[in-house]
Amino acid sequence: MQRNIKSLIGYSIGATDGEIGKVEEFYFDDKSWVIRYLVVKTGSWLLGRKVLISPQAVQKIDWNKKDLPVNLTREKVQNSPDIDSDKPVCRQQEIELYGHYAWQRYGGSGFFAGGSTPFLNSPIIVDEKVVRESDSNDDRKDDDIHLRSNNTVISYHLHATDGEIGHVNDFIIDAETWQIVSVVIDTHNFIGGEKVLIPVEKIKELLWLESKVIVDMDIVSIKNSAPVHEAAYNNSASANLASEKS
């Protein structure tokens, strides 16, 4: 089952003893293309504090009620390490976070039931573009930066092997493994504003300083990519976000 990330924004995160908050954005690894954290904005009970929840904690999703239940208590979340999602998350903070929740650390075998998705045991930087713009003295050129916010990458310009053609509009994920399988590209003025799907396997790299996505495809190939059907794209309750070739 596939879903677009935009349709999941605003879903309720329900603990075993009450609501925690609403999904605000997602952090994904730009090497493995797996969602690593849900950024949840808590309600008044935690003064609107943002917390990071691993997909490991998510139980069976109720698509009709737009509810993402997790196997955590509100007390567990309340007592979690205080990590500011707008600032860098270092290795030590990650160790504390995973230790607090007893989550499995990212490793070669992955942690999703029935899956074998690889993860990276590398230091994490959260939303590094925001961090760098806010601190001119911050220099992390030697860091292994892989964690990206979907909110930041949306609007990145897509660069084919022979020129620019559109920008990132959304992401398609496998709702069972939390793997990003495709990127939705809005081609705006290039081919009549049609949205097309680019498999993540075709993406060579993300250049956050230049706000670019570099793909190993030429413009003609992108024009011939699978278009996103608007009805499925906009329907978060659909069983499958499908796309077909014209």
C-alpha positions in Angstrom: 0.0 0.0 0.0 1.4 3.4 -1.0 0.6 6.8 0.3 1.7 10.3 -0.4 3.4 12.1 2.5 1.3 15.2 2.3 -1.9 13.2 3.0 -0.4 12.1 6.3 0.3 15.6 7.7 -2.1 16.3 10.5 -2.7 12.6 11.4 -3.3 12.1 15.1 -0.7 10.2 17.0 -2.5 8.2 19.7 -0.6 6.8 22.7 -2.0 3.8 24.6 -3.6 6.2 27.0 -4.6 9.2 25.0 -3.5 11.5 22.1 0.0 12.7 21.9 -0.4 15.3 19.1 -0.4 15.7 15.3 2.1 14.7 12.6 3.8 17.9 11.4 6.5 16.6 9.1 8.8 13.6 8.4 12.6 13.1 8.5 14.0 10.6 6.0 17.4 9.3 5.2 18.5 10.5 1.8 20.7 7.4 1.2 18.3 4.6 2.2 15.2 6.7 1.5 13.5 5.4 4.6 11.4 7.6 7.0 13.4 7.7 10.2 11.3 10.0 12.3 7.8 11.4 12.5 7.9 15.0 13.9 4.9 15.3 16.2 3.6 18.6 17.6 2.1 17.9 20.9 -1.0 19.6 22.3 -1.4 21.8 25.3 -0.4 19.0 27.6 3.2 19.4 26.6 2.9 23.1 25.7 3.1 22.3 22.0 6.6 20.7 22.3 7.7 18.8 19.3 8.8 15.2 19.7 10.5 12.7 17.4 8.7 9.3 17.1 10.3 6.4 15.2 8.1 4.4 12.8 9.0 1.5 14.9 6.4 2.6 17.4 3.6 2.9 15.0 0.9 0.2 15.2 -2.0 -0.6 12.7 -2.9 2.7 11.0 -6.6 3.7 10.9 -6.8 5.4 7.5 -10.5 6.4 7.9 -10.0 8.1 11.2 -6.6 9.5 10.2 -5.0 8.0 13.3 -1.5 6.7 13.8 -1.6 4.7 17.0 1.8 4.1 18.8 2.8 1.6 21.4 3.9 4.3 23.8 2.3 6.0 26.8 1.9 9.7 27.2 4.2 9.6 30.3 6.9 7.9 28.2 6.7 10.6 25.6 6.6 13.3 28.3 9.8 12.0 29.9 11.6 11.5 26.6 14.9 13.3 26.0 14.3 17.0 25.0 15.5 17.2 21.4 14.8 20.4 19.6 13.8 19.3 16.1 15.0 22.6 14.6 18.6 22.0 15.8 21.2 19.3 15.1 20.6 15.9 16.7 24.0 14.5 17.6 24.9 10.8 18.0 24.7 11.0 21.8 21.2 12.4 21.7 20.2 9.6 19.3 21.6 7.1 21.8 19.6 8.7 24.6 16.4 8.7 22.5 16.7 5.1 21.4 17.7 4.1 24.9 14.7 5.8 26.4 12.2 4.1 24.1 14.1 0.8 23.8 14.0 1.1 20.0 16.3 -0.9 17.9 19.2 1.2 16.6 19.7 1.6 12.8 21.6 -1.4 11.5 22.2 -3.4 8.4 19.2 -5.7 9.0 16.6 -2.9 9.6 13.9 -3.0 12.2 10.6 -3.4 10.3 8.8 -6.7 10.8 9.3 -8.8 7.7 11.6 -6.3 6.1 15.3 -6.0 5.4 15.6 -2.2 4.8 19.2 -1.0 5.5 19.8 1.9 7.9 22.9 4.0 8.6 24.8 4.1 11.9 26.0 7.6 11.1 25.7 10.9 13.0 22.4 12.7 12.3 21.7 16.3 11.5 18.1 17.4 11.6 16.9 19.9 9.0 20.5 21.0 8.3 19.5 23.8 5.9 17.6 25.7 8.6 20.5 25.2 11.1 23.1 26.6 8.7 21.0 29.6 7.7 20.4 30.5 11.3 24.0 30.1 12.4 26.6 31.6 10.1 29.4 30.2 12.2 28.2 26.7 11.9 30.6 24.6 9.8 29.7 20.9 9.3 31.5 20.2 6.0 33.0 17.0 7.5 29.8 15.7 8.9 28.0 12.8 7.3 24.6 14.5 6.7 21.8 12.3 5.5 18.6 13.2 7.5 16.2 15.5 5.5 12.9 17.1 6.3 10.2 16.5 3.7 9.1 20.1 4.2 12.6 21.3 3.3 13.1 19.2 0.3 9.6 20.0 -1.2 10.3 22.8 -3.7 13.8 21.6 -4.4 14.5 22.0 -8.2 14.9 18.8 -10.2 17.9 18.7 -12.5 18.0 16.1 -15.3 21.2 15.2 -17.1 20.4 17.9 -19.7 18.7 20.7 -17.7 16.1 21.7 -15.1 12.6 20.4 -15.2 10.3 21.1 -12.3 10.5 20.8 -8.6 9.7 18.3 -5.8 6.0 18.4 -4.8 5.6 15.3 -2.6 6.8 11.8 -1.8 5.2 8.4 -2.2 5.9 5.9 0.6 5.2 2.3 1.2 2.9 2.5 4.2 4.1 -0.8 5.6 7.9 -0.4 5.4 8.0 3.5 5.5 10.3 3.3 2.5 10.0 6.3 0.1 9.6 4.7 -3.3 9.0 7.7 -5.6 9.3 11.5 -5.6 6.4 13.5 -7.1 7.7 16.2 -9.4 5.7 19.2 -10.5 6.9 20.1 -14.0 5.0 23.4 -13.9 6.0 25.4 -17.0 8.1 22.6 -18.5 5.4 20.1 -19.6 2.2 21.8 -18.8 2.3 21.5 -15.1 1.8 17.8 -15.0 3.0 15.9 -11.9 5.1 12.8 -12.6 6.7 10.1 -10.5 10.5 9.7 -10.4 11.7 6.4 -8.7 14.2 7.1 -5.9 16.6 4.8 -7.6 17.0 7.4 -10.3 18.1 10.1 -7.8 21.8 10.6 -7.7 22.0 13.1 -4.8 20.3 16.0 -3.0 22.3 19.2 -2.9 20.8 21.1 0.1 23.0 24.2 -0.4 21.7 24.7 -3.9 18.2 23.2 -3.2 18.6 20.8 -6.0 17.7 17.1 -6.7 20.0 15.6 -9.3 18.6 12.7 -11.2 20.1 10.2 -13.6 17.5 10.8 -16.3 17.2 13.1 -19.3 14.3 15.5 -19.8 12.7 13.3 -22.4 12.6 10.4 -20.0 11.1 12.5 -17.3 8.4 13.8 -19.7 7.6 10.1 -20.3 7.5 9.2 -16.7 4.3 7.9 -15.0 1.9 10.8 -14.4 0.2 11.1 -11.0 -3.6 10.8 -11.2 -4.9 13.8 -9.3 -7.9 11.9 -7.8 -5.6 9.3 -6.2 -3.0 11.9 -5.3 -5.5 14.0 -3.4 -7.4 11.1 -1.7 -5.6 10.2 1.5 -8.2 7.6 2.3 -7.6 5.7 -0.9 -6.4 2.2 -0.7 -3.5 2.9 -3.0 -1.9 6.0 -4.5 -1.6 4.7 -8.0 -0.1 6.1 -11.1 -0.2 4.9 -14.7 1.4 5.9 -18.0 -0.8 8.0 -20.3 
